[in-house]
């Protein structure tokens, strides 16, 4: 019988070292629509700001159902687990399809599992003493809200942090992480590994999802059963830290939203024309970065950690002269008794193919039913001519006008200020 698997050659070798073999690709799906009532409820929630609970529940239920259908399909295969699980949203006209896919793992073990870890990550975490338990995820759909938008817009007139926006974005990210840990706790795990953070648009709002592999390590402190540790590190990094005697404590997040203000925006616009360094923007990004990292250090101190590793930083342009600086890292501590099974990590566990390179954070666009590839794809040589045209049209009709407006709006503001000054000047001399 022919086996169709999503595992690469390197993953197959890693699995064989664990006594496992690759099985077939399995999938489950669920197609959803918000509906009239849900649309009305979500509209009010969107205006209020923060979590949009009807949308959060809709997507969570659909993902759970897709995962359960995939798991049910695997039950009749006589396998030990499912690995490399991923969840995608596919756009079908006015509906969204949640697609859950993974590859079966054949072998003999009384502890069956499901994991976001692929074959290589699976080898790393098991060799480091973390047995996979269950694929886990947590999500939250959110919006800034009407009141926060007004308050934030007023504060954005002046230079500095826009705390209303920072607070909403931080709370939503913490909420997604808390739900991920709740899922792990319910499965009896004491850790969640390889956490990936994915932000994608859903209808007119944003959804954040965190996915990882709920796992169990008998050498972790007993209290971790009630408060599972969390890590955004790759499992190969986890193996190295285990070799050094370190264990993850908590995934940490830092968020800060800063605004240039009116004066800063005008000055920056003038310097864009003149050329050279835009000091206002340089200072703004530096200040936002320092604030986000400071918040992360404070969180590390609260959980008793003295090291934060794997720190990654991201900057997003929110428009209207505002930027979001987002940091993510993992707090670690020394734990007695930690060890790896192997003295040296298998080389094939580190040799990721270019298109399989994992990222701890992804900001993606939804997949259209007619577009090939995954939600992380950009226009590449593998796309068809029609897709290239679609991409160019999309850029010309959506992105390019926004860029032009982003360039023209500051000059419009400057022209208005100049006109007002001229009016006051002539009015005074009358």
Secondary structure, 3 states (H helix, E strand, C coil): CCCCCCCCHHHHHHHHHCCCEEEEEEEEEEEECCHHHHHHHHHHHHHHCEECHHHHHHHHHHHHHHHHHHHHHHHCCCCCEEEEEEEEEEEECCEEEEEEEEEEEECCCCCCEECCCCHHHHHHHHHCCCEEEEEEEEEEEEECCHHHHHHHHHHCCCCEECHHHHHHHHHHHHHHHHHHHHHHHHCCCCEEEEEEEEEEEECCEEEEEEEEEEEECCCCCHHHHCCCEECCCCHHHHHHHHHCCEEEEEEEEEEEEEECHHHHHHHHHHHHHHCCCCHHHHHHHHHHHHHHHHHHHHHHHHCCCCEEEEEEEEEEEEECCEEEEEEEEEEEEECCCCCCCCCCCCHHHCCCCHHHCCCCEEEECCEECCCCCCCCCCCCCCCCHHHHHHHHHHHHHHHHHHHHHHHHHHHHHHHHHHHHHHHHHHHHHC
